[in-house]
Amino acid sequence: MRPGRRLDRRGVKPAPFDFVAATSIGEAVSRLAEEEGARIIAGGQSMMPLLAMRLVRPTLLVDINGLGLDHLSPGPEPGELRIGALVRQRQLEQDPAIAEACPLLSEAAALVGHPSIRNRGTLGGSLVNADPRAELPTALFALAGSVTIEGPGGRRTMSAAELSAVPLTTALAPDDVLVEVTVPTAVAGDGSAFCEWTPRARDFAVAGVAVVVHTADGVVSAVSGAACGVAPGPLDLGDALSALVGSGRPTDSLLRAVAASVQAVCSGNSYFDHDMEDRAALAGILAARAVWRSVQRTRIDSTAAA
Ligand SMILES: Cc1cc2nc3c(=O)[nH]c(=O)nc-3n(C[C@H](O)[C@H](O)[C@H](O)COP(=O)(O)OP(=O)(O)OC[C@H]3O[C@@H](n4cnc5c(N)ncnc54)[C@H](O)[C@@H]3O)c2cc1C
């Protein structure tokens, strides 16, 4: 559709809206601030179905695809990677530089929908869309990553936990643009894994768990994790996984204890109340699996302290 034209009411599924292809972040922010019904479109993989079903009725769609937010660059601090909000999920999955620096993000991206969805869907779009089952917000939470946002008041940074603190949506204002994501880069001794279960291949997950372990001399020195599909947003599993700290390769009994702790934390949520106990039990199993894989990927010496 040509910029500045209102969609013809005949023959299209969405309600009528105006359209502008923003040429700068400032222009996008201004258009969003000026018009209450304005919404961003990035990859369109969530927005287009919502438009087609008229579940959203923006008066103006602000296309941000021309803003060049597809960069990969070193972060402001050493050991950080900045990833532009418009980097496609397919690139997250396949780019060797991302897989090397942040393998959890690549693994999580590969689990998002179909390749055709990932070809268009963006990192920023997935984070802002904030589906409770989405892999990328969960991975970002487990990584303790952050996002940079630009709004009418300028730029600010928000942790992944702050971003997802508002259930079923994000802490972004309607006139904010998510500009980039910052993640810590993996170093020797780190390991991570994302495990999920879907009833059919490439469906949204029923539940998923992301785990990141840091080890020193073959012993887990720190661990973090988050679950999707069990709460309105990524659920912090840090406390439930803390028994791993000080261990080497996890024993069966430690993995069972982790599964039980994660199940208990997830049971405390009632978002999906019709089958919450099953989801919680599933999350426990997935957590044990993700812990095992994470530790294996650090190549901890099997003779290290148990
Ligand atoms: C069949 C199907 C299967 C799917 N399966 C999965 C799955 O398994 N896991 C999963 O996580 N997702 C899944 N998705 C959703 C998919 O990942 C979407 O691509 C993603 O949720 C949105 O990214 P997008 O770039 O397409 O954003 P859009 O659809 O363009 O926008 C989504 C929302 O984010 C806002 N937005 C987008 N970018 C920005 C930005 N930079 N700043 C501020 N606001 C912004 C938009 O205004 C809109 O509200 C699926 C979608 C479909 C259609």
The ligand as a Gaussian input file, in Angstrom:
#p B3LYP/6-31G(d) Opt

LIG

0 1
 C        1.323000     -19.127000      12.730000
 C        2.135000     -18.369000      13.754000
 C        2.900000     -19.091000      14.646000
 C        3.665000     -18.419000      15.603000
 N        4.387000     -19.153000      16.498000
 C        5.103000     -18.515000      17.448000
 C        5.861000     -19.247000      18.420000
 O        5.921000     -20.479000      18.423000
 N        6.549000     -18.533000      19.353000
 C        6.527000     -17.150000      19.385000
 O        7.161000     -16.558000      20.249000
 N        5.826000     -16.435000      18.475000
 C        5.123000     -17.078000      17.519000
 N        4.407000     -16.335000      16.602000
 C        4.451000     -14.850000      16.674000
 C        5.673000     -14.337000      15.893000
 O        6.840000     -14.691000      16.584000
 C        5.676000     -12.813000      15.678000
 O        6.613000     -12.560000      14.689000
 C        6.125000     -11.945000      16.801000
 O        5.325000     -12.249000      17.892000
 C        5.954000     -10.462000      16.434000
 O        7.064000      -9.947000      15.733000
 P        6.824000      -9.028000      14.436000
 O        8.110000      -8.404000      14.072000
 O        6.145000      -9.820000      13.389000
 O        5.892000      -7.879000      15.042000
 P        4.523000      -7.254000      14.523000
 O        3.520000      -8.323000      14.274000
 O        4.774000      -6.304000      13.433000
 O        4.120000      -6.435000      15.839000
 C        3.761000      -7.114000      17.022000
 C        3.499000      -6.080000      18.126000
 O        4.716000      -5.476000      18.532000
 C        4.697000      -4.048000      18.292000
 N        6.056000      -3.742000      17.837000
 C        6.761000      -4.415000      16.890000
 N        8.018000      -3.954000      16.824000
 C        8.106000      -2.953000      17.742000
 C        9.165000      -2.090000      18.155000
 N       10.398000      -2.179000      17.628000
 N        8.907000      -1.174000      19.120000
 C        7.673000      -1.085000      19.685000
 N        6.643000      -1.886000      19.342000
 C        6.862000      -2.810000      18.386000
 C        3.583000      -3.824000      17.292000
 O        2.997000      -2.553000      17.425000
 C        2.607000      -4.928000      17.683000
 O        1.843000      -4.515000      18.791000
 C        3.658000     -16.983000      15.636000
 C        2.905000     -16.256000      14.712000
 C        2.138000     -16.934000      13.781000
 C        1.329000     -16.143000      12.808000

